[in-house]
Amino acid sequence: MSDQRGQDAGTEDGGFCNVWSADGKVVVQVSTSGLGNGLPRAELEKIAKGITVADVGNESTWTPAADALQP
């Protein structure tokens, strides 16, 4: 993973990992801030890669609330 803007996903040193859209905007940021300890970079990448972001303009990409709120 790269820390360059515009890449599919990227990590930064400092306790966070960004996932970038094709146009260079941050889509998701995973952070260890407030946890009192840091996670390894590999764990931040794993968490970031596991997140699926819906397209607000396409209902077929939405997760039903009942499914999203399962523990």
Phi, psi and omega in degrees: 000149184248156175259019180272140174299146176090353176280164179298322178206154180206155176239154178233147170290155179110013173089020175213161181224128179256145169247125186256146172278170181299332181270010174087012178265149176287126177265316182218141172233124176257129186227149173263006181303133178086356180273345181082352176209160181262152171263151175299150180308320181299323179291319177299318179297318180299315178297312182299318180291338181275357181267130176251125181259131180281156173266115184299338179270002184225098184302335181293345178265356183280145173266128178303140184305319181299325178284320183292333185266009177289139179292000000 
